[in-house]
Amino acid sequence: MKFTRPLKVISILIVLIAGGFFFWFYNILNSPISHSNSDNYITIKQGTPSNSILEMLGEQNILQAPLATKIYLRFFNRDARMEAGDYQFPSPISPIEVINLLKTGRERAKTLTIPEGWTRFEIAKRIVKEFPVEPLMTEKQVLLLMDDTSLIEDIDSKAQNLEGYLYPTTYEFKLDAHPKEVIAKIVQQFKSVWLTEWDGLALEIGRTKPEIIIIASLIENESKIDAERDLVASVIYNRLERGIPLGIDATNVYIAKLLGRWDGIIHKSDVEVDHSYNTRKIRGLPPGPISSPSKTAIEAALNPAKTENIYYVLNVEANDGSHHFYSSASEFAKGKADYQKWLSGQRGK
């Protein structure tokens, strides 16, 4: 009986110490700590021992409790793997979050954004800038890569280049990605976006897949308002059915880019040029797309609104990029006059 009280006291102390240790242990592993290296990449090389990784992160102040983390890995998570890669550790971050991030094996990536409506000329320029290789490639050489239509032979066997099939979105690539790899991935993304049921919709409206992409590229340049793109599509289809030239200025811009003379302004020579893309002169569609259309533009080309409209003009009252649509020349003339008056005012400012 003499030893009962001391044993109870010792037992209580052990429980308290153990409880205190596990509270400290849990708290320190799960408490996010701020550090100053969140913008830096930390490279973990293949074969680096886990203890060396933890010590390195401790030296960088990313891992504030390397000892507790070693205990955790030794006794509680023996199967945890730390993969080689290039890591950015956000701030603040807890030791558990560090361990979870190290499981991913991240490689440093470069982001490439292709805006909707860009042509292959703008895309080639961006690729040259973001993905320099040895030997250095010029924009002309990247454009030559875009002349390889084997990537879309199953979609458009008559295509002269990849215009229209370079899908606009944001991509991630390895730092040393070659322009050829970049182009292949961008085309593959187009194929991923195109839905199987769209083939049936194209047939229903009597258009081939290449024709849909041409029309979508025109829509992309004519309106950035998703809600009215089906109305723009209806004008295009109505003009095609009636044999009226489309008269889309974006095709004249594209001609200037093709001829290497685009300076940001549509000149009289651009409008009057005899060219297969000049929709002011030709009847029907141009021979190919004029830009990279988005999914919403493709959907509008496949699902045009049913209207009698054959004209549209910028809605200057709304001033949001939307348009007024007209079915008669007289109504259009009034809308165009308002637009010209507004435009003169803008130029006078």
PELINWO-V391318 format. One record per backbone hydrogen bond with DSSP energy under -1.0 kcal/mol. CO is the residue of the C=O (numbers start at 1). NH is the residue of the N-H. Records with the same first field share a line. If there is no record, write none. Layout:
CO: NH / NH
This chain:
3: 7
4: 8
5: 9
6: 10
7: 11
8: 12
9: 13
10: 14
11: 15
12: 16
13: 17
14: 18
15: 19
16: 20
17: 21
18: 22
19: 23
20: 24
21: 25
22: 26
23: 27
24: 28
25: 29
26: 30
29: 96
33: 93
37: 40
42: 87
44: 85
45: 48
49: 53
50: 54
51: 55
52: 56
53: 57
54: 58
55: 59
56: 60
57: 62 / 63
58: 61
65: 69
66: 70
67: 71
68: 72
69: 73
70: 74
71: 75
72: 76 / 77
77: 80
85: 44
87: 42
93: 33
94: 98
95: 99
96: 100
97: 101
98: 102
101: 104
102: 83
106: 86
110: 173
112: 171
115: 118
118: 292
119: 123
120: 124
121: 125
122: 126
123: 127
124: 128
125: 129
126: 130
127: 131
138: 142
139: 143
140: 144
141: 145
142: 146
144: 147
145: 148
146: 162
147: 149
149: 152
152: 155 / 156
156: 159
162: 165
169: 114
171: 112
173: 110
174: 177
178: 182
179: 183
180: 184
181: 185
182: 186
183: 187
184: 188
185: 189
186: 167 / 190
187: 191
188: 192
189: 193
190: 194
195: 198
196: 199
197: 201
198: 202
199: 203
200: 204
201: 205
202: 207
203: 206
208: 212
209: 213
210: 214
211: 215
212: 216
213: 217
214: 218
215: 219
216: 220
217: 221
218: 222
219: 223
225: 228
226: 229
228: 232
229: 233
230: 234 / 305
231: 235
232: 236
233: 237
234: 238
235: 239
236: 240
237: 241
238: 242
239: 244
248: 251
249: 253
250: 254
251: 255
252: 256
253: 257
254: 258
255: 259
256: 261
267: 271
268: 272
275: 278
277: 279
278: 281 / 282
279: 247
292: 117
294: 298
295: 299
296: 300
297: 301
298: 302
299: 303
311: 326
313: 324
314: 316
315: 319
322: 315
324: 313
326: 310 / 311
328: 332
329: 333
330: 334
331: 335
332: 336
333: 337
334: 338
335: 339
336: 340
337: 341
338: 342
339: 343
340: 344
341: 345
342: 346
343: 347
344: 348
